[in-house]
C-alpha cells in the first residue's frame, strides 16, 4: 500500500538539487594509486570536449615529466601559472584570479588534494575548486583514494605510509560524476619499473613499500568500494528527488528487523550470512513502540542482547519509532535506503486479544511487500514457538490489585448515589471512568481486570433482576456486552497513552542526563576532573558502582577513578578489564566474555584510539536493561570524546612548545653564528693587521684600534642582551631602584653609542627642570642604549634622531624618534617579541632581534611601559616612547 507521501519527491533531495543550481559541475577521476592514468584520462576526456567546441582551459596540469601526459596536453589552451616564493624556493601555483577572470566553460585542475604554498587565498586546492564551482565553471580534477579523509587511517594501516594531504569526504559528495581509473596491479608495477611513474631511484624504493602488490590490491578494492558507495548515494538522491519508490536492484543491501522475539537472533545470523555471501551492507532495524516500555524485563534483556549481537557482527544499527502500522514503517525505511531484501524472525502464535489490537508485523510485511524479498527466519528449536495462553503483563503487587478493586467499589458507590439523585440513563459510563483511571496509573493488564470486575459489578448491582448475574431483558444484555467491549478499548487506549507519556518522559530524562554530563565534562580542565565527573555522573545516573581504568606509563591497566572510591579489583574482574582493553570489546558480567566477573567493562574508544576502560556493577548483580545500556553507551562515547579532547589539547600544547623552542633555538644559533661572529671577525682582522704590519702609519694604527674598540663594544652589547634576556626569562633580575636624572642618563647612553651615532645628527630636548625618575640606573641606561642602537640601524645616514622628555601627570615620558622606514601598524606590538624583526627592514640588518624585547622586559620590571608609534603623520619614521614613574609624587594642594 503506497501512501500519498510516497508519491511526492523528498523535500531534502529537492533542496540538495536546488543548492547545486547555478554552480559548476564537478567530475572527479579517482584512482587507487599514482600512475594509474588519472591525468591522462582527464585530458583525453577534455580533448573530446574541446573538439566538440567547448571552451576548455587547462588551469593546472601536473605532468611529472611523463611524455605521454605532456603530449596529451598539446592543443589545449593553458593558463599561465603564478610564481610564488616558498621557503626560499621559486614555485608556481594555479592563478585562481586569472582563472576566474578568464571564466572558461570547463577548467582542468589536477591533484585535488594538493596543499597550496603560503600566501595564496586558500590553504588547499580543493578549496580553490569550490570557489571555481561557485563561479559557475565546470571542473575536471583527479584524486587518489589514499587522500580521502575517512580512508586515510585505513590506507596507513595497509601500506605503512600516512598521507598528510587529505580531502574531506564532503568534497567527494559534491561530485556530480565520478570516473574510476583502474588498471591491474601487475600493469602498474611494470609502469613503475619503466620509470613512467617515478624516477628510477625513487621507483626502486616504492616497489618495496607503498607499491607492494598486496598493497595495490587492497587499495584497488578501496577505490572500487568508494566509487560504488558514491554512485549508490547518487542513485538514492535521484530516487528521492523523483519520488521513485524503489527498491532498484543495484547494490545489494539487506535489512533485518530486530525485536524481543527469540527468533530475532536467528534472523540476525541469517542476515549476516547472506551479507557475507553477497558482500553487501546490512542494517539491523529496531522499531520502538510505546508498549515496549511495558515489556517484561526478560524481553528487554533479550532485545538488548540481540542488538549487541548485531553490532558485534558488523551491522549498521538503526532505530525507528512507529505506533500503529509497523509493517508500513519498515517498508518505507527499506525503500528510503534502497533495500532489496528484508529478514524477519518467524512470529510466534499470539493470543486472540493481542491480534484484536495489534496487527502481526510479519503478516503486514508479506501482504504489503510488493517488490521486496521477505525472508522469515525460524527459531532453532521449534518447540519454543508453540502457542501459549499468556495474559497481558500485569502488576504482581497486592497494592495494585487492591487499587483495581477499590476503583470498582468506588465506581459502584458513586453509581448507586447517582441513580438515587439523578436520572442517569446508563451507569456504565461511571465504571468506564474507573477503567480509564486504573489504565492511566497501572497499565493495560490491570485495566482489563478492572473492566471485567466492573462488568460483573454492573451486572450484579444495576441490571434486572438485581443482586443476580442473570439478565432478564435482551436490551440490557446488549448494554452489558457493549460496556465490556468499550471498557476494554478505552482501557487499552488509556494504557497506551500512559505508556507513550512514560516513554517520552524517559527520553527527556535521558536527554537531560546526557546534556548535564556533556556540560560537566566540557568544563573540566584536566584529566582528573574529567575522570571524577565521569564516574560520579555515571554512578548517580544508573545507580551503580563505577570504576575507570587507564594504562600506566609501564602499560599496565590500573584504576584511576571510582565511585564509590575504589583502587583495586579482584583477579577475575581485572582479567575482564584487560580483555576489554586488548580487544576493544565489552566483557564481564552480562556479556559473552568472562560473564562470571562482577563488573561489566566497556572500552573507551575515540576514532581508532583506545583511551581506557569503564566498569560498572550493580549492588544486586542485576543485568542491564535496554534503556540503561543505550544510556551507558552514550555516556561512554561522551567520556571517550572528553578524554580525547584533553589528549589532543596536551599534544597541541607540547607541539606549540616544541615549535617555539625550535624557533628560539634557530634564532639564537643565527645570532651566535652571524651577529656575534661579525664583530669577532673584524676584531681579529684589525688586531692581525696591527701585529703583522709594524710599518703602518700612526693614523692607520689609530683607525684599526678604533675599529677594535667599536666592534668590541658592539659585541659587548650583544652578549649583554643575551644575558639580560636570560635573566628576565628565569626571573633572576634584581632591581636596584633609586632616583635617576634623565639628562645625565641620556648623555651616558649617547657616549656609549658614539660610534654608531656618528653618521646621524642627534638632538636632545631634556629640560633640566624635569623631576627624577624611580629606576635602576644601569638597566635604564641599557634600555636607552638598545633603543638608540635600533634607531641608528634603520635611520638613513645624515638623518636626525630626536630625543625628547616631558612630564605627564604622575610620570615621565622619554621618546626617541628616527626618520627610518617606520613600522607597519599591525607589527608595532610584535617588534617587542624575542627575535622578531620587521619584514621589510630588519631582515637586512645586523643584530639578534633581542634589543626591543629586552627594553620591554626591563622597563616593565621597573614599573614602566614602552610602546612604538609612527614618528610622522605619513607613517614614516618610528618613535619609541618610554613611560617611567617619578621618584616622588607631589601632594595634592
C-alpha positions in Angstrom: 0.0 0.0 0.0 1.5 3.3 -1.0 0.7 6.5 0.9 0.3 9.9 -0.7 3.6 11.0 0.8 5.4 8.2 -1.1 4.3 9.8 -4.4 5.9 13.1 -3.7 9.6 13.9 -4.1 11.7 14.2 -0.9 12.0 17.9 0.2 15.6 17.2 1.3 16.5 15.8 -2.1 14.9 18.8 -3.8 16.7 21.2 -1.6 20.0 19.5 -2.4 19.3 19.8 -6.1 18.3 23.5 -5.7 21.6 24.2 -3.9 23.5 22.9 -6.9 21.7 25.2 -9.3 23.9 27.9 -10.6 27.2 26.2 -9.7 29.5 24.3 -12.0 29.6 20.5 -12.4 32.4 18.6 -10.8 33.8 15.4 -12.2 36.5 13.5 -10.3 38.8 11.0 -11.9 39.7 8.7 -9.0 42.3 6.0 -8.8 43.8 3.6 -6.3 47.4 4.8 -6.6 49.7 7.2 -8.5 50.5 6.2 -12.1 47.1 4.6 -13.0 46.5 7.2 -15.6 44.0 9.7 -14.0 45.6 12.8 -15.5 45.8 11.1 -19.0 42.1 10.1 -18.8 41.1 13.6 -17.7 43.0 15.1 -20.6 41.5 12.6 -23.0 38.0 13.5 -22.0 38.9 17.2 -22.1 40.2 16.8 -25.7 36.9 15.3 -26.8 35.0 18.2 -25.2 37.4 20.7 -26.8 36.9 19.0 -30.3 33.2 19.4 -29.8 33.6 23.2 -29.4 33.6 23.5 -25.6 35.7 26.3 -24.0 38.2 24.1 -22.2 41.1 25.6 -20.2 44.0 23.6 -18.6 44.2 25.7 -15.4 46.8 23.4 -13.8 48.2 20.1 -15.0 51.0 18.2 -13.2 52.7 16.1 -15.9 55.5 14.9 -13.6 57.8 14.7 -16.6 55.7 12.0 -18.3 56.0 12.3 -22.1 52.6 10.8 -22.9 50.8 13.2 -20.5 52.7 16.2 -22.0 51.7 15.0 -25.5 48.1 14.7 -24.5 48.1 18.3 -23.2 49.0 19.7 -26.6 46.3 21.7 -28.4 44.5 22.7 -25.2 44.6 26.3 -24.0 46.7 26.6 -20.8 46.5 29.1 -18.0 49.8 30.8 -17.1 51.0 29.8 -13.6 51.5 32.3 -10.9 55.1 32.4 -9.4 55.4 32.2 -5.6 58.4 32.1 -3.2 58.1 29.3 -0.6 60.9 28.8 2.0 63.4 30.5 -0.3 62.4 28.4 -3.4 60.7 29.7 -6.5 57.5 27.7 -7.2 54.5 28.1 -9.4 50.8 27.7 -8.4 47.5 27.9 -10.1 46.4 31.5 -10.8 43.0 31.4 -9.3 42.1 35.0 -10.0 43.3 34.7 -13.6 41.1 31.6 -14.0 38.0 33.4 -12.6 38.7 36.3 -15.0 39.1 34.0 -17.9 35.9 32.1 -17.0 36.0 29.1 -19.3 33.2 26.6 -19.6 35.5 23.8 -18.3 38.6 24.1 -16.1 41.1 21.2 -15.7 42.6 21.3 -12.2 44.9 18.4 -11.4 45.7 16.9 -7.9 42.7 17.9 -5.8 44.4 17.1 -2.5 47.4 19.4 -3.1 48.4 21.9 -0.4 49.0 25.4 -1.8 52.1 27.4 -1.0 51.8 30.1 1.7 50.4 33.4 0.6 47.5 32.0 -1.5 43.9 32.7 -0.9 43.2 29.2 0.2 45.3 26.6 2.0 44.1 23.6 -0.1 43.5 23.2 -3.8 40.0 21.6 -3.2 39.1 25.0 -1.6 40.1 26.7 -4.9 37.9 24.2 -6.7 35.0 25.1 -4.5 35.4 28.7 -5.4 35.6 27.9 -9.1 32.5 25.8 -9.0 30.6 28.5 -7.1 31.5 30.8 -10.0 29.6 28.5 -12.4 32.6 26.9 -14.0 32.7 23.1 -14.6 35.8 21.4 -13.2 37.6 18.1 -14.1 40.0 17.0 -11.3 42.0 14.0 -10.2 42.2 12.2 -6.8 43.9 9.1 -5.3 41.9 7.0 -2.8 44.5 7.5 -0.1 43.7 11.2 0.1 40.1 10.7 1.2 39.9 11.8 4.9 37.9 8.8 6.2 40.1 6.3 4.4 43.4 7.9 5.4 43.8 5.7 8.5 42.8 2.5 6.6 45.4 3.3 3.9 48.1 3.9 6.6 47.4 0.5 8.1 47.6 -1.2 4.7 50.7 0.5 3.4 52.5 1.7 6.5 52.6 5.2 4.9 50.4 8.0 6.2 49.4 10.6 3.6 49.4 14.1 5.1 47.3 15.8 2.3 43.7 14.8 2.7 40.3 15.9 1.2 37.1 15.9 3.3 34.5 13.4 2.3 32.0 16.2 1.6 34.1 17.2 -1.4 33.6 13.7 -2.8 29.9 14.1 -2.1 29.9 17.3 -4.2 30.9 15.4 -7.3 28.3 15.2 -10.0 30.2 12.4 -11.7 33.0 10.0 -10.7 35.1 8.1 -13.1 37.2 5.2 -11.7 40.5 4.9 -13.4 41.7 1.3 -12.8 44.5 -0.9 -14.1 45.7 -4.3 -12.8 48.5 -4.2 -10.2 50.9 -6.1 -12.4 50.5 -3.5 -15.2 51.0 -0.6 -12.7 54.1 -2.3 -11.3 55.5 -2.6 -14.9 54.9 1.1 -15.5 56.7 1.8 -12.2 59.7 -0.3 -13.3 59.9 1.5 -16.6 60.1 4.9 -14.9 56.7 6.1 -16.1 55.5 6.8 -12.5 58.6 7.9 -10.6 62.3 8.3 -11.5 64.3 5.1 -11.3 65.9 5.8 -7.9 62.5 6.5 -6.3 60.8 3.7 -8.1 63.1 1.1 -6.6 62.2 2.2 -3.1 58.5 2.5 -3.9 58.4 -1.2 -5.1 59.4 -2.4 -1.7 57.0 -0.2 0.3 53.9 1.6 -0.9 53.7 -0.2 -4.3 53.9 -3.8 -3.0 51.4 -5.9 -4.9 49.3 -6.8 -1.9 49.0 -3.1 -1.0 47.9 -2.2 -4.6 45.2 -5.0 -4.5 43.8 -3.7 -1.2 43.9 -0.1 -2.4 42.2 -1.1 -5.6 39.3 -2.7 -3.6 39.0 0.5 -1.5 38.8 2.6 -4.7 36.1 0.3 -6.2 34.1 0.4 -3.0 34.4 4.2 -2.6 33.2 4.8 -6.2 30.4 2.3 -5.7 29.3 4.0 -2.5 29.2 7.4 -4.2 27.3 6.1 -7.2 24.8 4.4 -4.8 24.3 7.6 -2.9 23.7 9.5 -6.2 21.1 6.8 -7.1 19.3 7.2 -3.8 19.3 11.0 -4.2 17.8 10.6 -7.7 15.1 8.2 -6.4 14.2 10.6 -3.6 14.1 13.6 -5.8 11.9 11.9 -8.4 9.6 10.1 -5.9 10.7 6.6 -7.1 9.5 4.2 -4.6 12.2 1.6 -5.1 14.0 -0.6 -4.4 16.0 -0.7 -7.6 18.1 -3.9 -7.9 21.5 -2.2 -7.9 23.9 -2.5 -4.9 22.8 -5.3 -2.6 21.6 -4.1 0.8 19.9 -6.3 3.5 17.6 -5.1 6.3 17.0 -7.3 9.3 14.1 -6.5 11.8 15.1 -6.9 15.4 12.6 -7.2 18.3 12.3 -9.0 21.6 11.4 -12.4 20.0 14.0 -15.2 20.3 13.7 -15.7 16.6 15.3 -12.3 16.1 18.8 -13.7 16.9 18.4 -16.3 14.2 17.3 -13.5 11.8 20.5 -11.7 12.7 22.6 -14.7 11.8 20.7 -15.3 8.5 21.2 -11.7 7.5 24.9 -11.8 8.4 25.5 -15.0 6.3 23.6 -13.5 3.4 25.5 -10.2 3.6 28.8 -12.1 3.7 27.9 -14.2 0.6 26.8 -11.1 -1.3 29.5 -8.8 0.1 26.6 -6.4 0.9 25.8 -3.9 3.5 23.3 -4.9 6.1 21.2 -2.9 8.6 19.6 -4.0 11.9 16.4 -2.1 12.4 14.6 -1.9 15.8 11.1 -0.5 15.7 10.2 1.0 19.0 6.6 1.4 20.3 5.1 2.8 23.4 4.2 -0.7 24.6 7.9 -1.6 24.6 8.3 0.2 27.9 5.9 -2.3 29.4 7.7 -5.3 28.2 8.8 -7.8 30.9 12.5 -7.4 32.0 13.4 -10.8 30.3 12.1 -9.5 26.9 14.0 -6.2 27.4 17.2 -8.0 28.2 16.7 -10.3 25.2 16.2 -7.3 22.9 19.4 -5.6 24.3 21.4 -8.8 23.7 20.1 -9.1 20.2 21.1 -5.6 19.3 24.6 -6.2 20.8 24.9 -9.3 18.7 24.0 -7.4 15.5 26.6 -4.7 16.4 29.3 -7.3 17.1 28.6 -9.0 13.8 29.1 -5.7 12.0 25.6 -4.4 11.3 24.6 -0.8 11.0 22.2 -0.2 13.8 19.1 1.9 13.2 16.1 2.8 15.4 12.6 3.8 14.1 9.5 4.8 16.1 6.1 3.7 14.9 2.9 3.4 16.8 0.4 1.8 14.5 1.4 0.4 11.2 4.8 -1.1 12.0 5.0 -3.0 8.7 4.4 0.1 6.6 7.1 2.0 8.6 9.6 -0.8 8.0 8.8 -0.9 4.2 9.1 2.9 4.0 12.5 2.8 5.7 13.6 0.0 3.4 12.6 2.0 0.3 14.5 5.1 1.5 17.7 3.0 2.0 17.1 1.2 -1.3 17.0 -2.2 0.5 16.1 -5.2 -1.6 15.8 -8.0 1.0 14.1 -7.9 4.4 14.8 -10.6 7.0 12.5 -11.0 10.0 12.1 -13.7 12.7 9.1 -16.0 12.2 6.4 -14.7 14.6 5.0 -16.8 17.4 1.3 -17.6 17.6 -0.3 -14.8 19.5 -3.4 -14.8 21.8 -6.6 -13.6 20.4 -6.8 -10.3 22.3 -3.4 -9.3 21.1 -4.4 -9.9 17.5 -7.5 -7.8 18.1 -5.4 -4.7 18.9 -2.1 -5.0 17.0 -1.6 -6.4 13.5 1.1 -9.0 13.1 4.2 -7.4 11.6 5.2 -10.4 9.6 1.8 -10.7 8.1 1.8 -7.0 7.2 5.2 -7.2 5.6 4.1 -10.2 3.5 0.9 -8.6 2.4 2.4 -5.1 1.6 5.9 -6.3 0.5 5.4 -5.7 -3.3 8.9 -5.5 -4.8 10.8 -6.6 -1.7 12.1 -10.0 -0.9 10.9 -11.2 2.6 12.8 -13.9 4.4 11.3 -15.5 7.6 13.9 -16.9 10.0 12.7 -19.6 12.4 13.9 -20.2 15.9 16.5 -23.1 16.1 14.2 -25.0 18.5 10.7 -25.2 17.0 9.2 -26.3 20.3 9.7 -22.7 21.6 7.2 -21.4 19.1 4.1 -23.2 20.4 1.1 -21.1 21.2 0.5 -20.3 24.8 -2.2 -18.6 26.7 -0.5 -15.6 28.0 -2.3 -12.7 29.7 -1.0 -9.2 29.1 1.6 -8.2 31.6 0.0 -7.2 34.9 1.5 -6.0 38.1 2.0 -8.5 40.9 1.9 -6.2 43.8 -1.1 -6.6 46.1 -1.5 -2.9 46.3 -2.1 -2.7 42.5 -4.9 -5.3 42.7 -6.3 -3.6 45.7 -6.3 -0.3 43.7 -8.3 -2.0 40.9 -10.8 -3.5 43.4 -11.1 -0.1 45.2 -11.8 1.6 41.9 -14.7 -0.8 41.1 -16.1 -0.3 44.7 -15.9 3.5 44.4 -17.5 3.4 41.0 -20.3 1.2 42.4 -20.9 3.6 45.3 -20.9 6.6 43.0 -23.3 4.8 40.6 -25.7 4.0 43.4 -25.7 7.6 44.6 -26.1 8.9 41.1 -29.0 6.6 40.5 -30.8 7.9 43.6 -30.1 11.6 42.9 -30.1 12.0 39.1 -32.0 10.4 36.2 -28.9 8.7 34.7 -29.6 6.8 31.5 -26.6 4.4 31.8 -24.5 4.0 34.8 -21.9 2.0 32.8 -20.0 5.3 32.0 -19.0 5.5 35.6 -17.4 2.1 35.5 -15.7 3.1 32.3 -14.2 6.1 34.1 -12.8 3.8 36.7 -11.2 1.7 34.0 -9.6 4.7 32.4 -8.2 5.8 35.8 -6.7 2.4 36.5 -5.3 2.2 33.0 -3.6 5.6 33.3 -2.0 4.5 36.6 -1.3 0.8 36.2 -1.3 -0.1 32.5 -3.3 -2.4 30.3 -3.3 -5.6 32.4 -5.0 -4.1 35.4 -7.2 -2.0 33.2 -8.6 -5.2 31.6 -9.1 -6.7 35.1 -10.9 -3.6 36.2 -13.1 -3.8 33.1 -14.1 -7.4 33.9 -14.7 -6.6 37.6 -16.8 -3.6 36.6 -18.8 -5.7 34.1 -19.8 -8.2 36.9 -20.4 -5.4 39.4 -22.6 -3.6 37.0 -24.5 -6.8 36.1 -24.9 -7.8 39.8 -26.0 -4.4 41.1 -27.8 -2.5 38.4 -29.4 -4.9 35.9 -32.7 -6.7 36.4 -33.0 -8.9 38.3 -30.7 -7.1 40.7 -28.3 -8.9 43.0 -28.1 -11.6 40.5 -25.9 -12.4 37.5 -28.9 -13.3 35.4 -30.2 -10.9 32.7 -33.9 -10.7 32.2 -34.1 -8.2 29.3 -32.3 -8.6 26.0 -31.6 -4.9 25.7 -29.6 -5.0 28.9 -27.6 -7.9 27.6 -26.6 -5.8 24.6 -25.7 -2.9 27.0 -23.5 -5.2 29.1 -21.7 -6.5 26.0 -21.1 -3.0 24.6 -20.0 -1.9 28.1 -17.4 -4.7 28.3 -16.1 -4.0 24.7 -16.0 -0.2 25.3 -14.2 -0.7 28.6 -11.6 -2.9 27.1 -11.0 -0.5 24.2 -11.0 2.6 26.4 -8.6 0.9 28.9 -6.3 -0.1 26.0 -6.2 3.5 24.7 -5.6 5.0 28.1 -2.9 2.4 28.8 -1.1 3.2 25.5 -1.3 6.9 26.2 0.2 6.4 29.6 3.0 4.2 28.1 3.7 6.9 25.5 3.9 9.6 28.2 6.2 7.4 30.2 8.4 6.8 27.1 8.6 10.5 26.4 9.4 11.3 30.0 12.1 8.6 29.9 13.6 10.1 26.6 13.6 13.5 28.1 15.2 12.3 31.3 18.0 10.5 29.3 18.5 13.7 27.2 18.8 15.9 30.2 21.3 13.5 31.8 23.4 13.5 28.6 23.2 17.3 28.4 24.2 17.7 32.1 27.1 15.3 31.6 28.4 17.0 28.5 28.2 20.3 30.2 30.2 18.9 33.2 33.0 17.3 31.2 33.2 20.4 28.9 34.0 22.5 31.9 36.7 20.0 33.1 40.2 21.3 32.5 42.3 18.3 33.5 42.1 14.5 33.1 41.5 14.1 36.8 38.5 16.4 36.6 37.1 14.5 33.6 37.6 11.2 35.3 35.9 12.3 38.5 33.0 13.9 36.6 32.6 10.7 34.6 32.5 8.2 37.3 30.3 10.3 39.6 27.8 11.1 36.9 27.5 7.5 35.6 27.1 6.2 39.2 24.4 8.6 40.1 22.6 8.3 36.8 22.5 4.5 36.6 22.6 4.0 40.4 25.5 1.7 40.3 29.2 1.4 41.2 31.7 2.7 38.6 35.4 2.4 38.0 37.6 3.8 35.3 40.9 2.2 34.3 43.7 3.6 32.1 47.1 2.3 31.2 50.0 3.4 33.4 53.3 4.6 31.8 54.5 1.0 32.0 51.4 -0.2 30.1 49.7 -1.9 33.0 45.9 -1.2 33.3 45.2 0.4 36.6 42.2 2.0 38.3 42.4 5.8 38.1 38.9 6.7 39.4 35.9 5.1 41.1 32.6 5.9 42.7 32.4 4.9 45.5 36.2 5.3 45.7 37.9 2.1 44.5 41.6 1.4 43.8 41.8 -2.3 43.1 39.8 -5.1 41.5 39.6 -8.9 42.0 41.7 -11.0 39.7 38.7 -12.1 37.6 37.5 -8.5 37.2 41.0 -7.3 36.3 41.1 -10.1 33.6 37.8 -8.9 32.2 39.0 -5.3 32.1 42.2 -6.3 30.4 40.3 -8.2 27.7 38.1 -5.2 27.1 41.2 -3.1 26.7 43.1 -5.5 24.5 40.2 -6.5 22.2 38.2 -3.3 22.3 35.0 -5.3 23.1 32.7 -5.4 26.1 33.4 -8.1 28.7 32.5 -9.2 32.2 29.1 -9.6 33.9 26.2 -10.0 31.4 28.5 -10.3 28.3 29.7 -13.2 26.3 33.2 -13.0 27.6 34.1 -13.8 31.3 30.5 -13.5 32.4 31.3 -14.7 35.9 33.0 -11.3 36.7 31.1 -8.9 39.0 31.9 -5.9 36.8 30.8 -5.2 33.3 33.5 -3.4 31.3 33.2 -1.2 28.2 36.3 0.2 26.2 36.5 3.9 25.9 37.3 4.4 22.2 37.6 7.6 20.2 38.3 7.0 16.5 40.9 4.3 16.3 42.4 5.0 19.7 41.5 3.2 22.9 41.7 5.6 25.9 40.6 3.5 28.8 38.0 1.1 30.2 34.8 1.9 32.1 33.4 -0.7 34.5 30.0 -0.7 36.2 28.4 -3.1 38.7 25.0 -3.2 40.4 24.7 -4.0 44.1 22.1 -6.7 43.4 24.2 -8.1 40.4 21.3 -7.5 38.0 21.8 -7.3 34.3 21.4 -4.2 32.1 18.0 -3.1 30.8 17.8 -1.9 27.2 17.4 1.7 28.2 20.2 1.6 30.7 22.6 0.1 28.1 21.7 2.7 25.5 22.3 5.5 28.0 25.5 3.9 29.1 26.8 3.6 25.5 26.0 7.3 25.0 27.8 8.2 28.2 30.8 6.1 27.3 31.1 7.9 23.9 31.0 11.3 25.8 33.7 10.2 28.2 35.9 9.0 25.4 35.5 12.2 23.5 36.3 14.3 26.6 39.5 12.3 27.2 40.4 12.6 23.6 39.9 16.3 23.7 42.2 16.6 26.6 44.8 14.4 24.9 44.7 16.5 21.8 45.0 19.7 23.8 48.0 18.4 25.6 49.6 17.3 22.4 48.9 20.6 20.8 50.5 22.4 23.8 53.5 20.2 23.6 53.7 20.8 19.8 53.5 24.5 20.3 56.1 24.5 23.0 58.4 22.4 20.8 57.8 24.6 17.9 58.5 27.8 19.9 61.6 26.2 21.4 62.9 25.2 18.0 62.2 28.8 16.7 64.1 30.4 19.5 66.9 27.9 19.2 67.2 28.6 15.5 67.2 32.4 16.1 69.8 32.1 18.9 72.0 30.0 16.6 71.6 32.6 13.9 72.6 35.3 16.3 75.6 33.4 17.6 76.8 32.3 14.2 76.3 35.6 12.4 75.6 38.6 14.5 78.2 37.7 17.2 80.7 36.3 14.7 80.8 39.5 12.6 82.4 41.8 15.3 84.8 39.0 16.2 86.0 38.7 12.6 86.5 42.5 12.5 88.4 42.5 15.8 90.6 39.5 14.7 91.3 41.1 11.3 92.2 44.5 12.8 94.4 43.0 15.6 96.2 40.9 13.0 97.0 43.9 10.9 98.4 45.7 13.9 100.5 42.7 14.8 101.7 41.7 11.4 102.3 45.1 9.8 104.6 47.2 12.1 105.2 49.8 9.4 101.7 51.1 9.5 101.3 54.8 10.0 100.0 56.3 13.2 96.7 57.3 11.6 96.1 53.8 10.3 97.0 52.2 13.5 94.6 54.5 15.4 91.9 53.7 12.9 92.4 50.0 13.4 92.4 50.4 17.2 89.1 52.4 17.0 87.6 49.6 14.9 88.6 47.1 17.5 87.1 49.2 20.3 83.8 49.8 18.4 83.4 46.2 17.4 84.2 45.1 20.9 81.6 47.4 22.3 79.1 46.1 19.8 80.0 42.5 20.8 79.6 43.5 24.5 76.1 44.9 23.8 75.0 41.7 22.0 76.3 39.5 24.9 74.7 41.8 27.4 71.4 41.5 25.6 71.6 37.7 25.7 72.4 37.7 29.4 69.6 40.2 30.2 67.1 38.1 28.3 68.2 35.0 30.2 67.8 36.8 33.5 64.4 38.1 32.6 63.2 34.7 31.3 64.3 32.9 34.5 63.1 35.6 37.0 66.6 36.2 38.2 66.5 40.0 37.6 67.5 42.0 40.7 66.5 45.7 40.7 68.3 48.5 42.5 65.7 51.2 42.3 67.0 54.8 43.1 66.3 58.3 41.9 67.8 58.9 38.4 68.4 62.1 36.5 67.1 61.6 32.9 69.5 64.2 31.4 72.6 62.5 32.8 71.3 59.1 31.7 70.7 60.3 28.1 74.2 61.7 28.0 75.8 58.5 29.2 73.8 56.4 26.6 74.9 58.7 23.8 78.5 58.4 24.9 78.4 54.6 24.8 76.9 54.7 21.3 79.1 57.5 19.9 80.4 55.3 17.1 77.0 54.0 15.7 75.6 57.5 16.1 78.4 59.2 14.3 76.6 59.1 10.9 73.4 60.8 12.4 72.5 64.2 13.8 71.3 63.6 17.4 69.2 66.3 19.1 68.1 66.1 22.8 65.3 68.1 24.3 65.6 67.1 28.0 64.9 70.1 30.3 67.0 70.4 33.5 63.7 71.1 35.4 62.4 67.6 34.9 61.9 65.6 38.1 63.9 62.5 38.9 62.5 59.1 38.0 62.5 55.9 40.1 64.5 53.3 38.2 67.6 51.1 38.1 70.2 53.3 36.6 72.2 50.5 35.0 69.2 48.8 33.5 67.6 52.0 32.3 70.8 53.0 30.6 70.8 49.6 28.8 67.2 50.3 27.6 68.2 53.7 26.2 71.3 52.2 24.5 69.2 49.5 22.9 66.6 52.0 21.6 69.2 54.4 20.3 71.1 51.5 18.6 67.9 50.3 17.0 67.3 53.9 15.7 70.8 54.1 14.3 70.4 50.9 12.4 67.2 51.9 10.5 67.6 55.7 10.1 69.3 56.7 6.9 72.8 58.3 7.2 72.7 62.1 7.7 69.1 61.9 9.2 68.1 63.2 12.6 67.5 61.1 15.7 65.5 63.2 18.2 65.4 62.6 21.9 62.7 64.3 24.0 61.5 64.1 27.5 58.4 65.6 29.2 56.4 65.2 32.3 52.9 63.6 32.1 50.8 63.6 35.2 52.5 61.2 37.8 55.1 60.0 35.4 57.7 61.0 32.7 57.8 60.1 29.1 61.0 59.8 27.1 60.7 59.5 23.3 63.4 58.6 20.7 62.3 59.3 17.1 64.1 58.5 13.8 63.5 59.0 10.1 63.7 55.4 9.1 61.1 53.4 7.1 58.8 53.0 10.0 56.9 50.1 11.5 53.6 48.9 10.0 50.7 49.4 12.4 50.0 45.6 12.6 53.6 44.9 13.7 54.1 47.6 16.3 53.3 45.2 19.2 55.2 42.3 17.7 58.5 44.2 17.5 58.8 43.7 21.2 58.8 39.9 20.8 62.1 38.0 21.1 64.0 37.5 17.8 61.3 39.4 15.8 62.3 41.7 13.0 60.1 43.8 10.8 59.8 42.1 7.4 60.7 44.9 5.1 63.7 46.2 7.0 65.0 44.2 9.8 66.0 41.1 7.9 68.7 43.1 6.1 70.2 44.5 9.3 72.7 43.0 11.7 71.5 42.2 15.2 70.0 39.5 17.3 66.4 40.7 17.4 66.5 40.9 21.2 67.1 44.7 21.7 63.5 45.9 21.9 62.3 42.7 23.7 64.9 43.4 26.4 63.7 47.0 26.6 60.1 45.8 27.2 61.2 43.3 29.9 63.4 45.8 31.7 61.0 48.7 31.5 58.1 46.7 32.8 60.2 45.3 35.6 60.9 48.8 36.8 57.2 49.7 36.8 57.1 51.5 33.4 55.8 50.9 29.9 57.1 51.0 26.4 55.3 51.5 23.0 56.1 52.0 19.4 54.3 54.6 17.1 54.8 56.5 13.9 57.1 59.5 14.0 55.1 61.4 11.3 51.5 61.7 10.1 52.6 60.0 6.8 53.5 56.8 8.6 57.3 57.1 8.1 59.8 57.0 10.9 59.5 55.3 14.2 59.1 56.8 17.7 59.8 54.6 20.8 58.2 56.0 23.9 59.2 55.1 27.5 56.8 55.8 30.3 58.6 55.8 33.7 57.3 56.5 37.3 58.6 59.6 39.2 60.8 59.3 42.2 58.2 61.2 44.2 54.6 62.5 43.8 53.6 66.0 44.7 51.0 66.1 47.4 47.6 67.5 46.3 47.0 71.1 47.0 
